[in-house]
Amino acid sequence: MYRFIARRVGPDLAADLAADTFATAYRRRTAYRPVRGSLRSWLFGIAVNLLRNHWRAEQRLLERDAQLASRAAVTAGRGER
């Protein structure tokens, strides 16, 4: 699991996301249905969802940073007049 995640986000974040994968699996263990697929595929599905959520959160932060930077530039432009 760690190597799968590390290839996508790097080693620094991979340990946390791998741990979150197993913590999520433990919390949702009653939702696992062997007839729908293997335990491995279920775990990888959880990992993919966590990676997707991480990516979305990163995108939101980058968008907010860009908005704040543009507002700061406008405010600085007003102060120079």
PyMOL Python script that loads the backbone (N, CA, C, O; Angstrom):
from pymol import cmd

cmd.read_pdbstr("""\
ATOM      1  N   MET A   1       0.833  -1.180   0.000  1.00  0.00           N
ATOM      2  CA  MET A   1       0.000   0.000   0.000  1.00  0.00           C
ATOM      3  C   MET A   1       0.886   1.254   0.000  1.00  0.00           C
ATOM      4  O   MET A   1       0.647   2.199  -0.752  1.00  0.00           O
ATOM      5  N   TYR A   2       1.902   1.240   0.851  1.00  0.00           N
ATOM      6  CA  TYR A   2       2.784   2.404   0.957  1.00  0.00           C
ATOM      7  C   TYR A   2       3.417   2.723  -0.396  1.00  0.00           C
ATOM      8  O   TYR A   2       3.425   3.880  -0.816  1.00  0.00           O
ATOM      9  N   ARG A   3       3.945   1.713  -1.080  1.00  0.00           N
ATOM     10  CA  ARG A   3       4.605   1.961  -2.367  1.00  0.00           C
ATOM     11  C   ARG A   3       3.626   2.500  -3.406  1.00  0.00           C
ATOM     12  O   ARG A   3       3.976   3.385  -4.187  1.00  0.00           O
ATOM     13  N   PHE A   4       2.413   1.977  -3.421  1.00  0.00           N
ATOM     14  CA  PHE A   4       1.382   2.462  -4.336  1.00  0.00           C
ATOM     15  C   PHE A   4       1.125   3.946  -4.110  1.00  0.00           C
ATOM     16  O   PHE A   4       1.071   4.726  -5.060  1.00  0.00           O
ATOM     17  N   ILE A   5       0.970   4.326  -2.863  1.00  0.00           N
ATOM     18  CA  ILE A   5       0.687   5.723  -2.527  1.00  0.00           C
ATOM     19  C   ILE A   5       1.910   6.602  -2.751  1.00  0.00           C
ATOM     20  O   ILE A   5       1.796   7.715  -3.263  1.00  0.00           O
ATOM     21  N   ALA A   6       3.092   6.095  -2.363  1.00  0.00           N
ATOM     22  CA  ALA A   6       4.324   6.883  -2.493  1.00  0.00           C
ATOM     23  C   ALA A   6       4.617   7.228  -3.949  1.00  0.00           C
ATOM     24  O   ALA A   6       5.153   8.301  -4.229  1.00  0.00           O
ATOM     25  N   ARG A   7       4.279   6.345  -4.875  1.00  0.00           N
ATOM     26  CA  ARG A   7       4.494   6.644  -6.295  1.00  0.00           C
ATOM     27  C   ARG A   7       3.637   7.816  -6.757  1.00  0.00           C
ATOM     28  O   ARG A   7       3.948   8.461  -7.758  1.00  0.00           O
ATOM     29  N   ARG A   8       2.577   8.087  -6.040  1.00  0.00           N
ATOM     30  CA  ARG A   8       1.661   9.148  -6.457  1.00  0.00           C
ATOM     31  C   ARG A   8       1.860  10.461  -5.710  1.00  0.00           C
ATOM     32  O   ARG A   8       1.646  11.533  -6.278  1.00  0.00           O
ATOM     33  N   VAL A   9       2.267  10.392  -4.446  1.00  0.00           N
ATOM     34  CA  VAL A   9       2.398  11.632  -3.666  1.00  0.00           C
ATOM     35  C   VAL A   9       3.770  11.814  -3.035  1.00  0.00           C
ATOM     36  O   VAL A   9       4.016  12.838  -2.397  1.00  0.00           O
ATOM     37  N   GLY A  10       4.659  10.862  -3.191  1.00  0.00           N
ATOM     38  CA  GLY A  10       5.983  10.963  -2.597  1.00  0.00           C
ATOM     39  C   GLY A  10       6.025  10.330  -1.212  1.00  0.00           C
ATOM     40  O   GLY A  10       4.987  10.089  -0.596  1.00  0.00           O
ATOM     41  N   PRO A  11       7.224  10.066  -0.736  1.00  0.00           N
ATOM     42  CA  PRO A  11       7.377   9.327   0.524  1.00  0.00           C
ATOM     43  C   PRO A  11       6.955  10.100   1.769  1.00  0.00           C
ATOM     44  O   PRO A  11       6.558   9.491   2.763  1.00  0.00           O
ATOM     45  N   ASP A  12       7.032  11.407   1.735  1.00  0.00           N
ATOM     46  CA  ASP A  12       6.710  12.189   2.935  1.00  0.00           C
ATOM     47  C   ASP A  12       5.256  12.023   3.353  1.00  0.00           C
ATOM     48  O   ASP A  12       4.965  11.858   4.537  1.00  0.00           O
ATOM     49  N   LEU A  13       4.377  12.063   2.426  1.00  0.00           N
ATOM     50  CA  LEU A  13       2.942  11.976   2.710  1.00  0.00           C
ATOM     51  C   LEU A  13       2.423  10.544   2.680  1.00  0.00           C
ATOM     52  O   LEU A  13       1.364  10.252   3.235  1.00  0.00           O
ATOM     53  N   ALA A  14       3.165   9.655   2.035  1.00  0.00           N
ATOM     54  CA  ALA A  14       2.694   8.279   1.827  1.00  0.00           C
ATOM     55  C   ALA A  14       2.437   7.530   3.129  1.00  0.00           C
ATOM     56  O   ALA A  14       1.449   6.803   3.238  1.00  0.00           O
ATOM     57  N   ALA A  15       3.302   7.695   4.107  1.00  0.00           N
ATOM     58  CA  ALA A  15       3.116   6.970   5.372  1.00  0.00           C
ATOM     59  C   ALA A  15       1.806   7.372   6.034  1.00  0.00           C
ATOM     60  O   ALA A  15       1.079   6.519   6.543  1.00  0.00           O
ATOM     61  N   ASP A  16       1.506   8.650   6.030  1.00  0.00           N
ATOM     62  CA  ASP A  16       0.255   9.119   6.642  1.00  0.00           C
ATOM     63  C   ASP A  16      -0.968   8.596   5.892  1.00  0.00           C
ATOM     64  O   ASP A  16      -1.933   8.143   6.506  1.00  0.00           O
ATOM     65  N   LEU A  17      -0.922   8.662   4.561  1.00  0.00           N
ATOM     66  CA  LEU A  17      -2.063   8.200   3.782  1.00  0.00           C
ATOM     67  C   LEU A  17      -2.221   6.681   3.851  1.00  0.00           C
ATOM     68  O   LEU A  17      -3.345   6.178   3.834  1.00  0.00           O
ATOM     69  N   ALA A  18      -1.124   5.954   3.929  1.00  0.00           N
ATOM     70  CA  ALA A  18      -1.217   4.498   4.085  1.00  0.00           C
ATOM     71  C   ALA A  18      -1.845   4.154   5.435  1.00  0.00           C
ATOM     72  O   ALA A  18      -2.696   3.269   5.526  1.00  0.00           O
ATOM     73  N   ALA A  19      -1.419   4.859   6.475  1.00  0.00           N
ATOM     74  CA  ALA A  19      -2.016   4.632   7.797  1.00  0.00           C
ATOM     75  C   ALA A  19      -3.497   4.991   7.787  1.00  0.00           C
ATOM     76  O   ALA A  19      -4.315   4.282   8.373  1.00  0.00           O
ATOM     77  N   ASP A  20      -3.842   6.090   7.124  1.00  0.00           N
ATOM     78  CA  ASP A  20      -5.252   6.475   7.015  1.00  0.00           C
ATOM     79  C   ASP A  20      -6.060   5.429   6.258  1.00  0.00           C
ATOM     80  O   ASP A  20      -7.228   5.195   6.568  1.00  0.00           O
ATOM     81  N   THR A  21      -5.434   4.799   5.264  1.00  0.00           N
ATOM     82  CA  THR A  21      -6.113   3.752   4.502  1.00  0.00           C
ATOM     83  C   THR A  21      -6.524   2.609   5.422  1.00  0.00           C
ATOM     84  O   THR A  21      -7.667   2.153   5.387  1.00  0.00           O
ATOM     85  N   PHE A  22      -5.583   2.149   6.247  1.00  0.00           N
ATOM     86  CA  PHE A  22      -5.895   1.028   7.131  1.00  0.00           C
ATOM     87  C   PHE A  22      -6.820   1.437   8.270  1.00  0.00           C
ATOM     88  O   PHE A  22      -7.640   0.636   8.719  1.00  0.00           O
ATOM     89  N   ALA A  23      -6.696   2.675   8.742  1.00  0.00           N
ATOM     90  CA  ALA A  23      -7.618   3.152   9.781  1.00  0.00           C
ATOM     91  C   ALA A  23      -9.041   3.239   9.228  1.00  0.00           C
ATOM     92  O   ALA A  23      -9.998   2.870   9.909  1.00  0.00           O
ATOM     93  N   THR A  24      -9.177   3.721   8.006  1.00  0.00           N
ATOM     94  CA  THR A  24     -10.486   3.799   7.369  1.00  0.00           C
ATOM     95  C   THR A  24     -11.056   2.408   7.142  1.00  0.00           C
ATOM     96  O   THR A  24     -12.240   2.165   7.372  1.00  0.00           O
ATOM     97  N   ALA A  25     -10.203   1.497   6.688  1.00  0.00           N
ATOM     98  CA  ALA A  25     -10.655   0.120   6.470  1.00  0.00           C
ATOM     99  C   ALA A  25     -11.132  -0.503   7.778  1.00  0.00           C
ATOM    100  O   ALA A  25     -12.138  -1.211   7.803  1.00  0.00           O
ATOM    101  N   TYR A  26     -10.421  -0.242   8.846  1.00  0.00           N
ATOM    102  CA  TYR A  26     -10.833  -0.798  10.134  1.00  0.00           C
ATOM    103  C   TYR A  26     -12.189  -0.225  10.572  1.00  0.00           C
ATOM    104  O   TYR A  26     -13.066  -0.961  11.023  1.00  0.00           O
ATOM    105  N   ARG A  27     -12.345   1.089  10.433  1.00  0.00           N
ATOM    106  CA  ARG A  27     -13.604   1.721  10.824  1.00  0.00           C
ATOM    107  C   ARG A  27     -14.767   1.220   9.970  1.00  0.00           C
ATOM    108  O   ARG A  27     -15.888   1.094  10.462  1.00  0.00           O
ATOM    109  N   ARG A  28     -14.507   0.937   8.708  1.00  0.00           N
ATOM    110  CA  ARG A  28     -15.581   0.538   7.788  1.00  0.00           C
ATOM    111  C   ARG A  28     -15.569  -0.956   7.501  1.00  0.00           C
ATOM    112  O   ARG A  28     -16.113  -1.394   6.488  1.00  0.00           O
ATOM    113  N   ARG A  29     -14.960  -1.738   8.374  1.00  0.00           N
ATOM    114  CA  ARG A  29     -14.796  -3.179   8.131  1.00  0.00           C
ATOM    115  C   ARG A  29     -16.115  -3.903   7.919  1.00  0.00           C
ATOM    116  O   ARG A  29     -16.147  -4.932   7.244  1.00  0.00           O
ATOM    117  N   THR A  30     -17.194  -3.394   8.473  1.00  0.00           N
ATOM    118  CA  THR A  30     -18.484  -4.064   8.259  1.00  0.00           C
ATOM    119  C   THR A  30     -19.015  -3.837   6.847  1.00  0.00           C
ATOM    120  O   THR A  30     -19.912  -4.552   6.400  1.00  0.00           O
ATOM    121  N   ALA A  31     -18.470  -2.852   6.146  1.00  0.00           N
ATOM    122  CA  ALA A  31     -18.910  -2.569   4.778  1.00  0.00           C
ATOM    123  C   ALA A  31     -18.230  -3.470   3.751  1.00  0.00           C
ATOM    124  O   ALA A  31     -18.674  -3.542   2.605  1.00  0.00           O
ATOM    125  N   TYR A  32     -17.167  -4.152   4.144  1.00  0.00           N
ATOM    126  CA  TYR A  32     -16.456  -5.025   3.199  1.00  0.00           C
ATOM    127  C   TYR A  32     -17.296  -6.242   2.856  1.00  0.00           C
ATOM    128  O   TYR A  32     -17.799  -6.933   3.741  1.00  0.00           O
ATOM    129  N   ARG A  33     -17.443  -6.496   1.573  1.00  0.00           N
ATOM    130  CA  ARG A  33     -18.203  -7.632   1.069  1.00  0.00           C
ATOM    131  C   ARG A  33     -17.294  -8.469   0.167  1.00  0.00           C
ATOM    132  O   ARG A  33     -16.983  -8.050  -0.947  1.00  0.00           O
ATOM    133  N   PRO A  34     -16.864  -9.646   0.633  1.00  0.00           N
ATOM    134  CA  PRO A  34     -15.962 -10.484  -0.172  1.00  0.00           C
ATOM    135  C   PRO A  34     -16.522 -10.857  -1.544  1.00  0.00           C
ATOM    136  O   PRO A  34     -15.752 -11.067  -2.481  1.00  0.00           O
ATOM    137  N   VAL A  35     -17.832 -10.942  -1.680  1.00  0.00           N
ATOM    138  CA  VAL A  35     -18.410 -11.310  -2.971  1.00  0.00           C
ATOM    139  C   VAL A  35     -18.229 -10.208  -4.015  1.00  0.00           C
ATOM    140  O   VAL A  35     -18.324 -10.468  -5.214  1.00  0.00           O
ATOM    141  N   ARG A  36     -17.970  -8.988  -3.566  1.00  0.00           N
ATOM    142  CA  ARG A  36     -17.797  -7.867  -4.503  1.00  0.00           C
ATOM    143  C   ARG A  36     -16.362  -7.716  -4.973  1.00  0.00           C
ATOM    144  O   ARG A  36     -16.109  -7.045  -5.973  1.00  0.00           O
ATOM    145  N   GLY A  37     -15.406  -8.337  -4.261  1.00  0.00           N
ATOM    146  CA  GLY A  37     -14.003  -8.243  -4.653  1.00  0.00           C
ATOM    147  C   GLY A  37     -13.098  -8.633  -3.500  1.00  0.00           C
ATOM    148  O   GLY A  37     -13.546  -8.868  -2.378  1.00  0.00           O
ATOM    149  N   SER A  38     -11.824  -8.694  -3.809  1.00  0.00           N
ATOM    150  CA  SER A  38     -10.860  -9.105  -2.793  1.00  0.00           C
ATOM    151  C   SER A  38     -10.631  -7.990  -1.775  1.00  0.00           C
ATOM    152  O   SER A  38     -10.946  -6.824  -2.013  1.00  0.00           O
ATOM    153  N   LEU A  39     -10.085  -8.379  -0.660  1.00  0.00           N
ATOM    154  CA  LEU A  39      -9.727  -7.405   0.371  1.00  0.00           C
ATOM    155  C   LEU A  39      -8.701  -6.421  -0.163  1.00  0.00           C
ATOM    156  O   LEU A  39      -8.746  -5.229   0.140  1.00  0.00           O
ATOM    157  N   ARG A  40      -7.788  -6.932  -0.954  1.00  0.00           N
ATOM    158  CA  ARG A  40      -6.745  -6.076  -1.540  1.00  0.00           C
ATOM    159  C   ARG A  40      -7.364  -4.984  -2.416  1.00  0.00           C
ATOM    160  O   ARG A  40      -6.996  -3.814  -2.306  1.00  0.00           O
ATOM    161  N   SER A  41      -8.291  -5.363  -3.274  1.00  0.00           N
ATOM    162  CA  SER A  41      -8.912  -4.356  -4.144  1.00  0.00           C
ATOM    163  C   SER A  41      -9.727  -3.355  -3.328  1.00  0.00           C
ATOM    164  O   SER A  41      -9.786  -2.177  -3.677  1.00  0.00           O
ATOM    165  N   TRP A  42     -10.349  -3.808  -2.258  1.00  0.00           N
ATOM    166  CA  TRP A  42     -11.097  -2.911  -1.383  1.00  0.00           C
ATOM    167  C   TRP A  42     -10.159  -1.901  -0.739  1.00  0.00           C
ATOM    168  O   TRP A  42     -10.476  -0.713  -0.666  1.00  0.00           O
ATOM    169  N   LEU A  43      -8.998  -2.371  -0.268  1.00  0.00           N
ATOM    170  CA  LEU A  43      -8.015  -1.475   0.345  1.00  0.00           C
ATOM    171  C   LEU A  43      -7.475  -0.476  -0.674  1.00  0.00           C
ATOM    172  O   LEU A  43      -7.322   0.706  -0.365  1.00  0.00           O
ATOM    173  N   PHE A  44      -7.188  -0.944  -1.880  1.00  0.00           N
ATOM    174  CA  PHE A  44      -6.707  -0.026  -2.908  1.00  0.00           C
ATOM    175  C   PHE A  44      -7.777   0.997  -3.274  1.00  0.00           C
ATOM    176  O   PHE A  44      -7.455   2.150  -3.561  1.00  0.00           O
ATOM    177  N   GLY A  45      -9.033   0.594  -3.268  1.00  0.00           N
ATOM    178  CA  GLY A  45     -10.112   1.551  -3.516  1.00  0.00           C
ATOM    179  C   GLY A  45     -10.163   2.633  -2.454  1.00  0.00           C
ATOM    180  O   GLY A  45     -10.374   3.806  -2.762  1.00  0.00           O
ATOM    181  N   ILE A  46      -9.969   2.238  -1.205  1.00  0.00           N
ATOM    182  CA  ILE A  46      -9.931   3.219  -0.118  1.00  0.00           C
ATOM    183  C   ILE A  46      -8.758   4.161  -0.313  1.00  0.00           C
ATOM    184  O   ILE A  46      -8.893   5.373  -0.147  1.00  0.00           O
ATOM    185  N   ALA A  47      -7.601   3.601  -0.669  1.00  0.00           N
ATOM    186  CA  ALA A  47      -6.408   4.427  -0.881  1.00  0.00           C
ATOM    187  C   ALA A  47      -6.619   5.425  -2.017  1.00  0.00           C
ATOM    188  O   ALA A  47      -6.227   6.586  -1.907  1.00  0.00           O
ATOM    189  N   VAL A  48      -7.233   4.976  -3.098  1.00  0.00           N
ATOM    190  CA  VAL A  48      -7.494   5.872  -4.232  1.00  0.00           C
ATOM    191  C   VAL A  48      -8.421   7.006  -3.811  1.00  0.00           C
ATOM    192  O   VAL A  48      -8.206   8.158  -4.188  1.00  0.00           O
ATOM    193  N   ASN A  49      -9.437   6.689  -3.041  1.00  0.00           N
ATOM    194  CA  ASN A  49     -10.348   7.739  -2.564  1.00  0.00           C
ATOM    195  C   ASN A  49      -9.624   8.737  -1.669  1.00  0.00           C
ATOM    196  O   ASN A  49      -9.859   9.941  -1.772  1.00  0.00           O
ATOM    197  N   LEU A  50      -8.750   8.255  -0.793  1.00  0.00           N
ATOM    198  CA  LEU A  50      -7.990   9.168   0.063  1.00  0.00           C
ATOM    199  C   LEU A  50      -7.040  10.030  -0.761  1.00  0.00           C
ATOM    200  O   LEU A  50      -6.882  11.219  -0.486  1.00  0.00           O
ATOM    201  N   LEU A  51      -6.411   9.437  -1.768  1.00  0.00           N
ATOM    202  CA  LEU A  51      -5.542  10.209  -2.663  1.00  0.00           C
ATOM    203  C   LEU A  51      -6.334  11.282  -3.409  1.00  0.00           C
ATOM    204  O   LEU A  51      -5.888  12.421  -3.547  1.00  0.00           O
ATOM    205  N   ARG A  52      -7.503  10.900  -3.879  1.00  0.00           N
ATOM    206  CA  ARG A  52      -8.358  11.854  -4.596  1.00  0.00           C
ATOM    207  C   ARG A  52      -8.772  13.005  -3.675  1.00  0.00           C
ATOM    208  O   ARG A  52      -8.749  14.167  -4.082  1.00  0.00           O
ATOM    209  N   ASN A  53      -9.146  12.685  -2.447  1.00  0.00           N
ATOM    210  CA  ASN A  53      -9.520  13.732  -1.487  1.00  0.00           C
ATOM    211  C   ASN A  53      -8.339  14.633  -1.174  1.00  0.00           C
ATOM    212  O   ASN A  53      -8.497  15.846  -1.042  1.00  0.00           O
ATOM    213  N   HIS A  54      -7.164  14.049  -1.057  1.00  0.00           N
ATOM    214  CA  HIS A  54      -5.959  14.849  -0.803  1.00  0.00           C
ATOM    215  C   HIS A  54      -5.706  15.798  -1.976  1.00  0.00           C
ATOM    216  O   HIS A  54      -5.415  16.977  -1.772  1.00  0.00           O
ATOM    217  N   TRP A  55      -5.818  15.287  -3.196  1.00  0.00           N
ATOM    218  CA  TRP A  55      -5.584  16.108  -4.369  1.00  0.00           C
ATOM    219  C   TRP A  55      -6.588  17.264  -4.434  1.00  0.00           C
ATOM    220  O   TRP A  55      -6.221  18.399  -4.738  1.00  0.00           O
ATOM    221  N   ARG A  56      -7.849  16.962  -4.146  1.00  0.00           N
ATOM    222  CA  ARG A  56      -8.878  18.017  -4.157  1.00  0.00           C
ATOM    223  C   ARG A  56      -8.585  19.084  -3.104  1.00  0.00           C
ATOM    224  O   ARG A  56      -8.734  20.277  -3.367  1.00  0.00           O
ATOM    225  N   ALA A  57      -8.175  18.659  -1.930  1.00  0.00           N
ATOM    226  CA  ALA A  57      -7.842  19.620  -0.868  1.00  0.00           C
ATOM    227  C   ALA A  57      -6.662  20.490  -1.288  1.00  0.00           C
ATOM    228  O   ALA A  57      -6.654  21.695  -1.034  1.00  0.00           O
ATOM    229  N   GLU A  58      -5.667  19.883  -1.929  1.00  0.00           N
ATOM    230  CA  GLU A  58      -4.516  20.650  -2.425  1.00  0.00           C
ATOM    231  C   GLU A  58      -4.960  21.674  -3.459  1.00  0.00           C
ATOM    232  O   GLU A  58      -4.509  22.819  -3.436  1.00  0.00           O
ATOM    233  N   GLN A  59      -5.839  21.268  -4.362  1.00  0.00           N
ATOM    234  CA  GLN A  59      -6.326  22.185  -5.387  1.00  0.00           C
ATOM    235  C   GLN A  59      -7.084  23.361  -4.773  1.00  0.00           C
ATOM    236  O   GLN A  59      -6.922  24.504  -5.201  1.00  0.00           O
ATOM    237  N   ARG A  60      -7.913  23.075  -3.767  1.00  0.00           N
ATOM    238  CA  ARG A  60      -8.640  24.158  -3.096  1.00  0.00           C
ATOM    239  C   ARG A  60      -7.672  25.131  -2.421  1.00  0.00           C
ATOM    240  O   ARG A  60      -7.866  26.345  -2.481  1.00  0.00           O
ATOM    241  N   LEU A  61      -6.635  24.599  -1.781  1.00  0.00           N
ATOM    242  CA  LEU A  61      -5.652  25.478  -1.139  1.00  0.00           C
ATOM    243  C   LEU A  61      -4.925  26.338  -2.161  1.00  0.00           C
ATOM    244  O   LEU A  61      -4.703  27.526  -1.927  1.00  0.00           O
ATOM    245  N   LEU A  62      -4.553  25.749  -3.288  1.00  0.00           N
ATOM    246  CA  LEU A  62      -3.872  26.520  -4.330  1.00  0.00           C
ATOM    247  C   LEU A  62      -4.785  27.606  -4.887  1.00  0.00           C
ATOM    248  O   LEU A  62      -4.337  28.723  -5.146  1.00  0.00           O
ATOM    249  N   GLU A  63      -6.057  27.284  -5.070  1.00  0.00           N
ATOM    250  CA  GLU A  63      -7.000  28.286  -5.565  1.00  0.00           C
ATOM    251  C   GLU A  63      -7.169  29.421  -4.559  1.00  0.00           C
ATOM    252  O   GLU A  63      -7.217  30.591  -4.938  1.00  0.00           O
ATOM    253  N   ARG A  64      -7.260  29.072  -3.280  1.00  0.00           N
ATOM    254  CA  ARG A  64      -7.382  30.111  -2.243  1.00  0.00           C
ATOM    255  C   ARG A  64      -6.134  30.974  -2.171  1.00  0.00           C
ATOM    256  O   ARG A  64      -6.226  32.191  -2.009  1.00  0.00           O
ATOM    257  N   ASP A  65      -4.971  30.353  -2.290  1.00  0.00           N
ATOM    258  CA  ASP A  65      -3.726  31.131  -2.304  1.00  0.00           C
ATOM    259  C   ASP A  65      -3.698  32.107  -3.465  1.00  0.00           C
ATOM    260  O   ASP A  65      -3.285  33.257  -3.313  1.00  0.00           O
ATOM    261  N   ALA A  66      -4.145  31.639  -4.635  1.00  0.00           N
ATOM    262  CA  ALA A  66      -4.176  32.515  -5.805  1.00  0.00           C
ATOM    263  C   ALA A  66      -5.153  33.671  -5.593  1.00  0.00           C
ATOM    264  O   ALA A  66      -4.867  34.809  -5.965  1.00  0.00           O
ATOM    265  N   GLN A  67      -6.304  33.372  -4.995  1.00  0.00           N
ATOM    266  CA  GLN A  67      -7.279  34.433  -4.719  1.00  0.00           C
ATOM    267  C   GLN A  67      -6.713  35.449  -3.735  1.00  0.00           C
ATOM    268  O   GLN A  67      -6.852  36.656  -3.932  1.00  0.00           O
ATOM    269  N   LEU A  68      -6.077  34.960  -2.683  1.00  0.00           N
ATOM    270  CA  LEU A  68      -5.499  35.871  -1.695  1.00  0.00           C
ATOM    271  C   LEU A  68      -4.376  36.702  -2.299  1.00  0.00           C
ATOM    272  O   LEU A  68      -4.241  37.885  -1.986  1.00  0.00           O
ATOM    273  N   ALA A  69      -3.583  36.101  -3.148  1.00  0.00           N
ATOM    274  CA  ALA A  69      -2.495  36.843  -3.791  1.00  0.00           C
ATOM    275  C   ALA A  69      -3.053  37.939  -4.690  1.00  0.00           C
ATOM    276  O   ALA A  69      -2.525  39.051  -4.710  1.00  0.00           O
ATOM    277  N   SER A  70      -4.119  37.637  -5.435  1.00  0.00           N
ATOM    278  CA  SER A  70      -4.693  38.657  -6.311  1.00  0.00           C
ATOM    279  C   SER A  70      -5.348  39.768  -5.493  1.00  0.00           C
ATOM    280  O   SER A  70      -5.279  40.938  -5.868  1.00  0.00           O
ATOM    281  N   ARG A  71      -5.977  39.409  -4.384  1.00  0.00           N
ATOM    282  CA  ARG A  71      -6.566  40.440  -3.514  1.00  0.00           C
ATOM    283  C   ARG A  71      -5.489  41.300  -2.888  1.00  0.00           C
ATOM    284  O   ARG A  71      -5.655  42.513  -2.759  1.00  0.00           O
ATOM    285  N   ALA A  72      -4.396  40.689  -2.501  1.00  0.00           N
ATOM    286  CA  ALA A  72      -3.283  41.449  -1.909  1.00  0.00           C
ATOM    287  C   ALA A  72      -2.693  42.409  -2.936  1.00  0.00           C
ATOM    288  O   ALA A  72      -2.326  43.537  -2.604  1.00  0.00           O
ATOM    289  N   ALA A  73      -2.604  41.955  -4.185  1.00  0.00           N
ATOM    290  CA  ALA A  73      -2.076  42.827  -5.240  1.00  0.00           C
ATOM    291  C   ALA A  73      -3.019  44.009  -5.484  1.00  0.00           C
ATOM    292  O   ALA A  73      -2.564  45.135  -5.688  1.00  0.00           O
ATOM    293  N   VAL A  74      -4.323  43.755  -5.464  1.00  0.00           N
ATOM    294  CA  VAL A  74      -5.291  44.838  -5.662  1.00  0.00           C
ATOM    295  C   VAL A  74      -5.211  45.816  -4.491  1.00  0.00           C
ATOM    296  O   VAL A  74      -5.209  47.030  -4.693  1.00  0.00           O
ATOM    297  N   THR A  75      -5.146  45.293  -3.277  1.00  0.00           N
ATOM    298  CA  THR A  75      -5.066  46.143  -2.094  1.00  0.00           C
ATOM    299  C   THR A  75      -3.770  46.961  -2.109  1.00  0.00           C
ATOM    300  O   THR A  75      -3.776  48.148  -1.784  1.00  0.00           O
ATOM    301  N   ALA A  76      -2.683  46.331  -2.481  1.00  0.00           N
ATOM    302  CA  ALA A  76      -1.404  47.043  -2.550  1.00  0.00           C
ATOM    303  C   ALA A  76      -1.463  48.109  -3.631  1.00  0.00           C
ATOM    304  O   ALA A  76      -0.894  49.188  -3.471  1.00  0.00           O
ATOM    305  N   GLY A  77      -2.144  47.815  -4.725  1.00  0.00           N
ATOM    306  CA  GLY A  77      -2.280  48.786  -5.821  1.00  0.00           C
ATOM    307  C   GLY A  77      -3.090  49.995  -5.390  1.00  0.00           C
ATOM    308  O   GLY A  77      -2.807  51.110  -5.829  1.00  0.00           O
ATOM    309  N   ARG A  78      -4.086  49.801  -4.545  1.00  0.00           N
ATOM    310  CA  ARG A  78      -4.898  50.919  -4.047  1.00  0.00           C
ATOM    311  C   ARG A  78      -4.108  51.776  -3.077  1.00  0.00           C
ATOM    312  O   ARG A  78      -4.284  52.994  -3.028  1.00  0.00           O
ATOM    313  N   GLY A  79      -3.243  51.144  -2.310  1.00  0.00           N
ATOM    314  CA  GLY A  79      -2.473  51.880  -1.309  1.00  0.00           C
ATOM    315  C   GLY A  79      -1.398  52.760  -1.934  1.00  0.00           C
ATOM    316  O   GLY A  79      -0.935  53.708  -1.299  1.00  0.00           O
ATOM    317  N   GLU A  80      -0.998  52.469  -3.149  1.00  0.00           N
ATOM    318  CA  GLU A  80       0.066  53.243  -3.802  1.00  0.00           C
ATOM    319  C   GLU A  80      -0.460  54.532  -4.406  1.00  0.00           C
ATOM    320  O   GLU A  80       0.336  55.400  -4.763  1.00  0.00           O
ATOM    321  N   ARG A  81      -1.749  54.686  -4.532  1.00  0.00           N
ATOM    322  CA  ARG A  81      -2.317  55.873  -5.177  1.00  0.00           C
ATOM    323  C   ARG A  81      -2.231  57.066  -4.304  1.00  0.00           C
ATOM    324  O   ARG A  81      -2.665  58.150  -4.695  1.00  0.00           O
TER     325      ARG A  81
END
""", "prot")
cmd.dss("prot")
cmd.show_as("cartoon", "prot")
cmd.util.cbc("prot")
cmd.orient("prot")
